Every structure is written in C-alpha cells, then in structure tokens.
C-alpha cells in the first residue's frame, strides 16, 4: 500500500481511518488525539450523538452526518461502513466520529472487521464514555470506597433477533456495586422487570441522566420500580439517557456541582458578531448558561481603504490617536501591517482606548494605551482626555456608524478632530427561524445587547417574539434605547464590557 498526502499535507497510508471517540457531548471533552485527527483528515462521518461544534476542528474536511434522531434519517451500520470504505479506498484519511468511547456499545468491532478485510489501516482513539461523564456531571461517583467497589456497564438494547438475552439478570441483580444502563429508554420496561424479577429491591435508588455534560443536562432521581413511569413514553425523557442504578446515586444531592452554577438552566441569546461572540458566550457558559448565538450585526472591512491609507500616511501630523473599539484596533493595525509598516509609525502619538477590551486589543499588537477612562464609554473618554486635547490634532479610528458623542466632545474641548472609518457594521438581514421559534416558545431567558444598533436590529429581526425575554444592556445608553422600545431591562453592566454584562446577568439571576 503506497503513501499519499491528504489535503492538510500530512503523509498517511493510502487510505486511513481513525475511529474517534467524541465523548459525552461537551465539545471540550474531545481528546487531544481526537482533535489531532480531525485537523488532518479529508472526511468526517459523524452521528447524532456527537456535538457538531467539534467539526470546527476539521475546516478542511468534508463532513457527512450519518443520522440524528428526529432530524435526519439514521444510516444503517452497513451504509456507514460502505461510506467509510468508499472514501478510504480512494486514498483519503477518514475520521469516524462516534459519541462516547468507540469501544463501549458503539459497534466499532464491525467497522474494524470491514477495514481489516480490505487491509485499510486504522487507529482507535478512546473517548470519555457516558457512564464516567454522567457520574462526574451529575455528582454521582459510580464507585465509592464504602458503597460500591465495582461497576457494570450494561446495554439496555441488545441486538434484535436474539433468541434470548445474553445478559445474566440474576447476576446483575446481585451485583455488589453500581449498574449503568446504556440505551435503555425504549426498553425500560424490559430491563427493569428483569432486574426486579431477579430480586433487585424495588426501592433501589436510580438516577436518570439526559444529555450529559451539555448545558441542558437533565437528571431525575427515582426508585427502580419508578423508572418505567419516568421514561415511558420515550417522548417524556428523550434519548440520549443513561440510568445509574445503586446506592451511589444518593450522593448526587451533596456532590452536584453542575446544577449549582449560578446560571444553570438559563438560556442566553448572544447577539455579538460571530467572530467576537466567544468573548461573551464563553464566560456565560462556564457559569452554566445555555448559549444561543445569533449575530444581528456583522463586522466587515471598509469597501475602500483609501481614507485609512491616507490617515496612515499622515500619522506624523497628529498628536493623539483614539480607538473607539477593539474592532477598530484590529482593522487599523491589520491594514498598517499589510502595507509593510510597523509600530514605529505610532511613535510620539498619545494612544487612547475607550475601554479595557479596546486596550486589550492594542496589547495584541504590543501597544499600551496611554489613556483608558474609568467609565468605558465615549463620555468617559472625553472626560479622561479633557482639556489635554486643546489645540491638538486628534485622529479617531471608528466604525462606519456610531454615536457622535466622542468626536463632538473632543471638538468642544478644543481639539482638531479627524475621523476615519476602519471597518463597517453591517446589519444581518434575516432572523434564523429556529431562534425565532425558541423566542416564541419562551425558551430564551436573557438577550444580551451590546450597543444601541444591536437593540434596533433585534427589534427589526424579532419584534414581538422578544416580549417574554429579560434584557442585559452593556450601558445605560443602550438600556435607554431598549426602554424606549418597551423592553424589560433587568441587567445593566456597571462597566461597558463583556465581563460587565456577565456580572450583571449573574447578579440579576441570583435570588
């Protein structure tokens, strides 16, 4: 078998398959080895138990969904194997991305047998299986020195067509430890009856855990003889669900860190431009929020760089340069470097930043702001610069639209002000139907609003669908715009920054 390079330039045997465990759901529970293969493959075959956010590690690859319950047709195992072989036999590097661990109830052996038969090399990359993850995320140690010294992983869904169960239910009923039942929703009546008839006490405590490790994780504590009522019909507590059976489940009340996070159960709509949403979404998610992303404004470079280039060419004629946003810093500095210039162009200029985020963006280019106001807004920056700008030439780097408060204030202080547009704010033209439906159903608790333009675009895109939401505004000015729309503003950031919004939502969510 010859060697070839895939589309990432990595030399692999002529056809290679990595069977990668994607873990229980949270995208950051993917292993580094799994990320390695995603970043180097040509094709990804993924199923509904894997988090599609992981595909961000494979921007170069063709990504094929082999089925998701309730959304797309579920491929049969022979179809998945045939598709894997089709790509691998053409010399491609294929990742078969599987929920949990490939070696635990994932039918990996069938895929491996097919690869061995046609002599295609492969690697199996372990993942975090649901039993281990559910225990940790539900606050249930599946082993405990004084309660359970053994664990049995049990399928609740054996291969159809078996003449009789291969499971020894008498042994499982007497098992001196914890039972973890996989894929047991639709078969709950069968396996619970088998355990009860084999002598497992009906009062045995159980924990049902759904969508383990994801923000909308759910769990129910009940007795063994109550499991069927909780899981039937399956629409009541939909898969994926695992059931932990045993005394250890009673520890969940004291060890449940996941649901004690301050924003657990809160859904937050993050409306920032897609490239900048993480700055707000990530800390909210770490506090337990379920994040829904929908940009209402996107950021783009100016259609014509001539004004920026002219300002760069005349930098030596200015006394101060003022950056009104982090975007302004990045687009301005990007253009400067693209033209083959460097930081020496800013020598002798006083540099002002409207707030901490803008100052941090300057830091990305090894620049330190000379002036940062205590209040992270235009009024604060005007006050911070004050009379020092009298008779100075000041260059403001800004967006294509925004408040005139900053330039007007500096002019009133005696400055000769020139403004240059380093980037455009472009309105998103249509709302995503799925987000509109979530809003209508009352499934979004908070909407984050980081500018007056964001408030206006939200109203244009969603209108009355927003009526059930609480709003978090980045500043009193933005809050006033929302109030004029008749919106309920329950959180206003004390500092006009992403951490300020996070703190405001957290404070307003704590009883």
C-alpha positions in Angstrom: 0.0 0.0 0.0 1.5 3.3 -1.0 1.6 6.5 1.0 0.0 9.8 0.0 -0.6 13.2 1.4 -4.1 14.3 2.5 -5.4 17.8 2.0 -3.6 19.0 5.1 -0.3 17.9 3.8 0.0 15.0 6.3 1.5 11.8 4.8 -0.8 8.9 5.6 -1.0 5.4 4.2 -3.1 5.2 1.0 -6.4 5.2 2.9 -6.6 5.5 6.6 -9.4 5.5 9.1 -9.4 7.0 12.7 -12.3 5.8 14.8 -12.5 8.7 17.3 -14.5 8.9 20.5 -16.2 12.3 20.7 -17.1 12.0 24.4 -20.5 12.6 26.0 -21.4 15.9 24.4 -19.5 18.9 25.6 -17.2 19.9 22.7 -14.2 20.4 25.1 -14.3 16.8 26.3 -12.8 15.7 23.0 -9.3 14.3 23.5 -6.2 15.9 22.0 -5.6 12.9 19.9 -9.2 13.2 18.5 -8.6 16.8 17.7 -5.3 15.9 16.0 -7.1 13.5 13.5 -9.9 16.0 12.9 -7.4 18.6 11.9 -5.7 16.3 9.4 -8.5 14.3 7.8 -10.2 14.6 4.5 -13.6 13.3 5.5 -15.6 13.1 8.8 -18.5 10.8 9.3 -20.4 11.8 12.4 -23.6 10.8 14.1 -26.3 12.5 16.2 -24.6 11.6 19.5 -21.6 13.8 18.7 -21.5 17.5 19.1 -21.3 19.2 15.7 -19.2 22.0 17.3 -16.3 19.6 17.2 -16.4 19.9 13.4 -14.7 23.3 13.8 -11.5 21.3 14.3 -11.9 20.0 10.7 -12.5 23.0 8.5 -10.6 21.3 5.7 -12.7 18.2 5.7 -15.9 17.0 4.0 -18.3 16.5 6.9 -21.1 13.9 6.5 -23.9 13.4 9.1 -24.9 9.7 9.2 -28.1 10.4 11.1 -29.6 12.4 14.0 -32.8 11.2 15.9 -35.8 13.3 15.0 -33.9 15.4 12.4 -32.4 13.2 9.6 -32.6 9.6 8.5 -30.5 7.3 10.6 -28.0 5.4 8.4 -27.7 1.7 8.9 -24.4 0.2 10.0 -23.7 -1.4 6.6 -24.3 2.0 5.0 -21.8 3.7 7.3 -19.2 1.0 6.7 -19.7 1.3 3.0 -19.3 5.1 3.0 -16.2 4.8 5.2 -14.6 2.2 2.8 -15.6 4.3 -0.2 -13.6 7.3 0.9 -10.7 5.3 2.4 -10.2 3.2 -0.7 -9.7 6.3 -2.6 -6.7 7.2 -0.5 -8.5 9.6 1.9 -7.9 10.0 5.6 -11.3 9.4 7.2 -12.4 10.2 10.8 -15.4 8.2 12.0 -16.5 10.4 14.9 -18.5 8.4 17.4 -20.3 9.5 20.6 -18.7 8.4 23.8 -15.9 5.8 23.5 -15.6 3.7 20.4 -15.1 0.6 22.5 -18.3 0.9 24.6 -21.5 -0.1 22.9 -20.5 1.7 19.6 -20.4 -1.3 17.1 -16.7 -0.4 16.4 -15.8 -4.1 16.0 -18.0 -4.3 12.9 -16.3 -1.3 11.4 -12.8 -2.7 12.3 -13.6 -6.1 10.7 -14.5 -4.4 7.5 -11.3 -2.4 7.5 -9.2 -5.4 8.2 -10.8 -7.4 5.5 -9.7 -4.9 2.8 -6.4 -4.1 4.5 -7.1 -0.4 5.3 -5.0 0.7 8.3 -6.8 2.3 11.2 -6.5 3.7 14.7 -9.0 3.7 17.6 -9.0 6.9 19.6 -10.6 6.5 23.1 -13.3 8.9 24.3 -15.0 9.7 27.6 -17.8 7.2 27.8 -21.2 8.3 29.1 -21.0 6.3 32.4 -17.9 8.1 33.5 -19.1 11.5 32.3 -22.6 11.2 33.7 -21.2 10.3 37.1 -19.0 13.4 37.2 -21.5 15.8 35.8 -24.4 14.5 37.9 -22.3 14.5 41.1 -22.5 10.7 41.3 -19.3 8.8 41.9 -20.0 5.4 40.2 -17.5 3.9 42.6 -17.3 4.7 46.3 -15.0 3.1 48.9 -17.8 2.4 51.3 -20.7 1.8 48.9 -19.7 0.4 45.5 -16.3 -1.2 44.7 -17.4 -2.4 41.2 -19.2 -1.1 38.2 -21.0 -3.0 35.4 -21.8 -1.3 32.1 -25.0 -2.8 30.7 -26.7 -2.3 27.4 -30.5 -1.8 27.6 -30.8 -2.5 23.9 -29.4 -5.9 22.8 -29.1 -6.9 19.2 -32.6 -7.5 17.7 -33.3 -11.1 16.8 -31.5 -12.8 19.7 -33.5 -15.9 20.8 -32.8 -14.9 24.4 -30.9 -12.3 26.3 -27.2 -12.8 26.7 -27.3 -10.9 30.0 -27.4 -12.8 33.3 -30.0 -10.8 35.0 -29.8 -12.8 38.2 -26.1 -12.0 38.4 -26.7 -8.3 37.6 -29.4 -8.1 40.3 -27.0 -9.5 42.9 -24.0 -7.4 41.6 -22.2 -5.8 44.5 -21.8 -2.4 43.0 -23.2 0.1 40.5 -25.1 -0.7 37.3 -25.0 1.7 34.5 -27.6 1.1 31.8 -27.0 2.5 28.3 -29.6 3.0 25.6 -32.4 1.9 27.9 -35.2 4.4 27.2 -37.4 2.4 24.8 -36.7 -0.9 26.6 -37.1 0.4 30.2 -40.0 -1.9 30.9 -38.0 -5.0 29.8 -34.8 -4.4 31.7 -36.3 -3.0 34.9 -38.7 -6.0 35.0 -35.8 -8.4 34.5 -33.9 -6.8 37.4 -37.0 -6.8 39.7 -37.9 -10.4 38.9 -34.3 -11.4 39.6 -34.6 -10.0 43.1 -33.3 -6.4 42.8 -35.1 -4.5 45.5 -37.8 -2.1 44.0 -36.6 0.7 46.3 -33.1 0.6 44.8 -32.2 4.3 44.1 -31.6 5.3 40.5 -30.6 8.4 38.6 -31.7 9.1 35.0 -29.3 11.5 33.2 -30.1 13.0 29.9 -27.7 15.0 27.5 -24.9 14.6 30.0 -22.3 17.4 30.1 -24.4 19.8 27.9 -26.0 23.0 29.3 -29.5 21.5 29.2 -28.5 18.3 31.0 -31.4 16.9 33.0 -31.5 14.3 35.7 -34.2 12.6 37.7 -33.8 10.7 40.9 -36.2 7.8 41.5 -36.6 4.2 42.6 -36.0 1.2 40.3 -39.7 0.5 40.2 -40.4 4.1 39.2 -38.0 4.1 36.2 -40.6 3.0 33.6 -43.0 5.8 34.6 -40.3 8.3 34.2 -39.1 7.0 30.8 -42.4 5.9 29.2 -43.4 7.2 26.7 -39.9 8.0 25.4 -41.1 11.5 24.4 -41.2 12.3 28.1 -37.5 12.0 28.7 -35.9 11.6 25.2 -32.7 9.8 24.5 -29.7 10.0 24.9 -30.3 8.9 28.5 -28.3 6.6 30.8 -29.5 5.2 34.1 -27.3 4.7 37.1 -28.6 2.1 39.5 -27.3 1.8 43.0 -26.8 3.5 46.4 -24.2 5.9 45.0 -26.9 7.9 43.3 -28.0 9.2 46.7 -24.7 11.2 46.8 -25.9 13.5 44.0 -27.5 15.9 46.4 -24.2 16.7 48.1 -21.9 16.4 45.0 -23.9 18.1 42.3 -21.6 20.9 41.2 -23.1 21.1 37.7 -26.6 22.4 38.7 -25.2 24.7 41.4 -23.6 27.0 38.9 -25.3 30.4 39.1 -26.7 30.5 35.5 -27.7 26.8 35.3 -31.0 26.5 33.5 -30.8 30.0 32.0 -30.7 30.3 28.2 -28.9 33.4 26.9 -29.1 34.8 23.4 -25.7 36.2 22.5 -26.0 38.7 19.6 -22.4 39.8 19.0 -20.8 39.4 15.6 -19.9 35.7 15.1 -16.1 36.3 15.2 -16.4 38.0 18.6 -19.2 36.1 20.3 -16.9 33.9 22.3 -15.7 36.8 24.5 -19.2 36.9 25.9 -20.5 33.4 25.3 -17.7 31.5 26.9 -17.8 33.0 30.4 -21.6 32.8 30.5 -21.4 29.1 29.5 -18.8 28.5 32.3 -21.4 29.8 34.7 -23.9 27.2 33.5 -25.9 29.1 30.8 -27.2 27.5 27.7 -25.9 29.7 24.9 -27.8 30.5 21.7 -25.8 32.5 19.2 -27.4 34.8 16.6 -25.5 37.8 15.3 -27.6 40.8 14.4 -24.6 42.8 13.2 -21.6 41.5 11.3 -18.2 43.3 11.0 -16.5 43.7 7.7 -13.6 45.7 6.3 -14.3 49.0 4.6 -15.3 48.8 0.9 -12.4 51.2 0.2 -9.2 51.5 2.2 -8.2 54.9 0.7 -9.3 57.0 3.7 -7.5 54.7 6.1 -4.4 54.7 3.9 -4.4 58.5 3.7 -4.6 58.7 7.5 -1.8 56.2 8.0 0.4 58.3 5.6 -0.3 61.4 7.7 0.1 59.8 11.2 3.1 62.1 12.0 0.8 65.1 11.7 -1.4 64.0 14.6 -0.8 64.4 18.4 -3.2 61.7 19.6 -4.9 58.6 18.1 -8.1 57.4 19.7 -9.5 53.9 19.2 -13.2 53.7 19.8 -13.4 49.8 19.7 -11.4 46.6 19.7 -12.5 46.1 16.1 -11.1 49.5 15.1 -7.7 48.5 16.6 -7.6 45.2 14.7 -8.7 46.5 11.4 -6.4 49.6 11.6 -3.4 47.7 12.7 -4.1 44.9 10.2 -4.1 47.4 7.4 -0.9 49.1 8.7 1.0 45.8 8.8 -0.5 44.7 5.4 1.2 47.8 3.9 4.5 46.7 5.2 4.7 49.2 8.0 5.2 48.6 11.7 4.7 50.1 15.2 7.3 52.8 14.6 4.6 54.7 12.7 2.9 55.4 16.0 6.0 56.8 17.7 5.3 60.0 19.5 1.5 59.6 19.4 -0.6 59.5 22.6 -2.9 56.4 22.3 -6.3 56.4 23.9 -8.7 53.5 24.2 -12.4 53.7 25.0 -12.2 50.8 27.4 -10.5 47.7 28.7 -11.4 45.5 25.7 -10.0 48.0 23.3 -6.9 48.3 25.4 -6.5 44.5 25.3 -6.8 44.6 21.6 -3.9 47.1 21.5 -2.0 44.7 23.7 -2.3 42.1 20.9 0.0 44.3 18.9 2.3 45.1 21.8 0.9 48.5 22.3 -0.1 50.1 25.6 -2.8 52.7 25.8 -1.8 55.9 27.5 -5.4 56.8 28.3 -8.2 54.5 29.4 -11.3 56.1 31.1 -12.8 54.8 34.3 -16.1 54.7 32.6 -15.8 52.6 29.4 -17.8 54.8 27.0 -17.4 57.8 24.8 -18.4 60.2 27.6 -15.8 58.7 29.9 -13.1 59.0 27.3 -14.0 62.7 26.6 -13.7 63.3 30.3 -10.4 61.4 30.6 -8.8 63.4 27.8 -10.4 66.7 29.0 -8.5 69.9 28.4 -5.3 68.0 27.3 -6.6 67.8 23.8 -6.9 71.6 23.4 -5.2 72.7 20.2 -4.2 69.1 19.4 -4.8 67.2 16.2 -6.7 64.0 17.1 -7.4 61.0 14.9 -10.4 58.9 15.9 -10.4 55.3 14.4 -14.0 54.2 14.4 -16.8 52.1 12.7 -18.9 53.1 9.8 -21.6 54.2 12.2 -22.0 55.1 15.8 -22.6 58.0 18.2 -21.1 61.4 17.5 -20.6 61.9 21.3 -16.8 61.2 21.2 -15.9 63.5 18.2 -18.3 66.3 19.3 -17.0 66.1 22.9 -13.3 66.3 21.8 -14.1 69.2 19.4 -15.8 71.0 22.3 -12.7 70.5 24.3 -10.7 72.4 21.6 -9.3 69.5 19.5 -9.0 69.4 15.8 -10.6 66.1 15.1 -10.4 63.8 12.1 -12.4 60.6 11.9 -11.5 57.6 9.8 -13.7 54.5 9.3 -11.6 51.4 9.7 -14.5 48.8 9.5 -18.1 48.5 8.6 -21.0 47.4 10.8 -23.4 45.5 8.5 -26.9 44.6 9.6 -27.9 41.0 9.4 -30.9 40.9 7.1 -33.0 38.0 8.3 -33.6 36.1 11.6 -32.9 32.4 11.9 -36.3 30.5 12.1 -35.1 28.2 14.9 -34.1 31.1 17.1 -37.4 32.9 16.4 -39.3 29.7 17.4 -37.3 29.4 20.6 -38.2 33.0 21.5 -41.9 32.4 20.7 -41.9 29.3 22.9 -40.3 31.3 25.8 -37.2 29.1 25.7 -34.7 32.1 25.9 -34.4 33.8 29.2 -31.9 36.6 28.5 -31.0 38.6 25.5 -27.6 40.4 25.5 -27.4 43.9 23.9 -24.0 45.4 23.4 -24.9 48.6 21.5 -27.8 50.8 20.5 -27.6 49.5 17.0 -27.9 45.9 18.3 -31.1 46.9 20.2 -32.5 48.4 17.0 -31.6 45.3 14.9 -33.1 42.9 17.5 -36.4 44.8 17.3 -36.3 44.7 13.5 -35.4 41.0 13.3 -37.6 39.5 16.1 -40.2 42.1 17.0 -42.8 40.8 19.4 -41.0 37.4 19.7 -38.8 39.2 22.3 -41.6 40.0 24.6 -41.0 37.1 27.1 -37.3 37.8 27.5 -35.2 39.7 30.0 -32.6 42.1 28.6 -29.0 42.7 29.6 -27.5 46.0 28.3 -23.9 47.0 28.1 -24.5 50.6 29.2 -27.2 53.0 30.5 -27.4 54.5 27.0 -28.2 51.1 25.5 -30.6 50.4 28.3 -32.5 53.6 27.5 -32.9 52.6 23.8 -34.4 49.3 25.0 -36.7 51.0 27.4 -37.9 53.2 24.6 -38.8 50.0 22.8 -40.8 48.9 25.8 -38.3 46.2 26.7 -37.7 44.9 30.2 -34.1 45.7 31.1 -33.2 43.7 34.2 -29.4 43.9 34.0 -27.1 46.9 33.1 -23.4 46.4 33.1 -21.5 48.6 35.7 -18.6 48.7 33.2 -19.3 48.8 29.5 -17.5 45.5 28.8 -18.3 41.8 28.3 -17.3 40.9 31.9 -19.6 43.7 33.0 -22.5 42.1 31.2 -21.7 38.7 32.6 -21.6 40.1 36.1 -24.9 42.0 35.6 -26.7 38.8 34.4 -25.3 36.8 37.2 -26.3 39.3 39.9 -29.8 39.6 38.4 -30.2 35.7 38.3 -29.3 35.0 41.9 -32.4 35.0 44.1 
